[in-house]
Amino acid sequence: MIKVYKIKVADKVYEVEVESITEKEGTVVSQEKKETIAPKVAVQAGGIKIESPMQGLIIEILVKVGDTVKAGDTVATLEAMKMENPIVAPQDGTITSITASKGDTVDGGDLLITLA
């Protein structure tokens, strides 16, 4: 059965059709997916450079020089647009340098961490 609703947002009116389904016809599945932001990665003579994907505030550095990380491990947390964004290691490696600190404001493309 299809129902028609009118929804008013600000001064605009929208007409929306909603169809109800029975369990035999199918089910509605909601999948919540937490997005991780892939950092920019540059391979240079000094190793794998993990760069900030966007402008924001470093609220946490989870590694220290000498730590071994696996691909996908969170190495830092960046706050941007009032959301916490995990910065992950793009591949397995050892942390050779950390150029950002907790509380630093960074721009997109700024070097955060180097892996070897």
C-alpha distance (Angstrom), angle and dihedral (degrees) to the residues before:
residue distance angle dihedral
M1 . . .
I2 3.78 . .
K3 3.79 120.0 .
V4 3.78 124.1 -166.7
Y5 3.80 119.6 -143.9
K6 3.77 131.3 -176.6
I7 3.77 115.0 -142.3
K8 3.78 123.4 -168.4
V9 3.80 117.9 -152.0
A10 3.78 114.6 180.0
D11 3.82 101.2 -42.1
K12 3.79 97.2 -29.7
V13 3.80 123.8 96.6
Y14 3.80 118.8 -149.4
E15 3.80 125.7 -167.0
V16 3.82 112.6 -142.6
E17 3.80 128.3 -172.0
V18 3.81 116.6 -150.7
E19 3.79 123.1 -170.6
S20 3.76 120.1 -158.7
I21 3.79 117.6 -145.1
T22 3.77 132.7 -159.0
E23 3.76 125.0 -132.5
K24 3.81 89.6 -104.9
E25 3.81 91.8 56.8
G26 3.75 94.6 51.3
T27 3.76 144.9 -72.1
V28 3.74 133.2 -98.4
V29 3.78 112.0 -121.8
S30 3.77 122.2 -164.8
Q31 3.76 117.0 -160.7
E32 3.74 118.7 -168.9
K33 3.75 111.5 -157.7
K34 3.76 123.6 -172.8
E35 3.76 108.3 -145.0
T36 3.74 121.2 -141.0
I37 3.72 119.3 -158.3
A38 3.74 113.9 -129.3
P39 3.77 110.5 -134.9
K40 3.76 120.8 -131.8
V41 3.77 108.9 -97.2
A42 3.78 126.1 -157.3
V43 3.80 123.0 -175.2
Q44 3.78 111.2 -147.4
A45 3.79 138.3 153.0
G46 3.83 90.0 -81.8
G47 3.81 93.7 56.9
I48 3.80 134.4 -100.9
K49 3.80 111.9 -16.0
I50 3.82 116.2 -150.9
E51 3.80 108.6 -156.0
S52 3.79 131.6 -171.5
P53 3.81 111.2 -93.0
M54 3.83 92.0 -150.4
Q55 3.78 144.5 -4.0
G56 3.78 113.7 -71.3
L57 3.78 149.6 110.4
I58 3.80 122.5 -71.4
I59 3.80 103.8 -130.0
E60 3.79 98.3 170.9
I61 3.81 140.5 15.7
L62 3.80 107.9 -162.0
V63 3.80 99.8 -174.2
K64 3.79 138.6 54.8
V65 3.79 132.6 -152.4
G66 3.80 110.0 -72.9
D67 3.82 95.8 27.6
T68 3.79 117.0 132.8
V69 3.81 115.3 -133.6
K70 3.78 134.6 -173.8
A71 3.80 126.1 -138.7
G72 3.80 108.7 -79.0
D73 3.82 96.2 23.1
T74 3.80 112.3 137.0
V75 3.81 108.8 -115.4
A76 3.82 100.0 172.7
T77 3.80 142.4 0.2
L78 3.79 122.0 -128.6
E79 3.79 122.5 -164.6
A80 3.79 113.0 -147.9
M81 3.80 127.9 161.3
K82 3.83 90.2 -2.5
M83 3.81 91.5 -58.5
E84 3.78 128.5 111.4
N85 3.80 111.3 -127.8
P86 3.81 120.3 -167.3
I87 3.80 115.5 -136.3
V88 3.80 108.6 -148.1
A89 3.79 135.3 -161.2
P90 3.82 109.1 -103.8
Q91 3.81 92.3 -149.2
D92 3.79 143.1 -2.8
G93 3.78 115.0 -70.4
T94 3.77 150.1 112.5
I95 3.80 123.7 -81.7
T96 3.80 107.9 -113.8
S97 3.81 100.5 171.6
I98 3.79 141.4 3.9
T99 3.81 116.2 -156.9
A100 3.82 99.1 174.7
S101 3.78 128.5 68.0
K102 3.78 135.8 -160.8
G103 3.81 107.9 -79.2
D104 3.82 95.8 25.9
T105 3.78 118.6 134.7
V106 3.79 109.5 -138.3
D107 3.79 135.7 -172.6
G108 3.78 126.6 -137.3
G109 3.80 108.5 -79.2
D110 3.82 95.9 24.9
L111 3.81 113.5 139.7
L112 3.82 111.8 -109.8
I113 3.81 108.2 165.0
T114 3.81 138.5 1.1
L115 3.82 123.7 -144.4
A116 3.80 128.4 -164.0
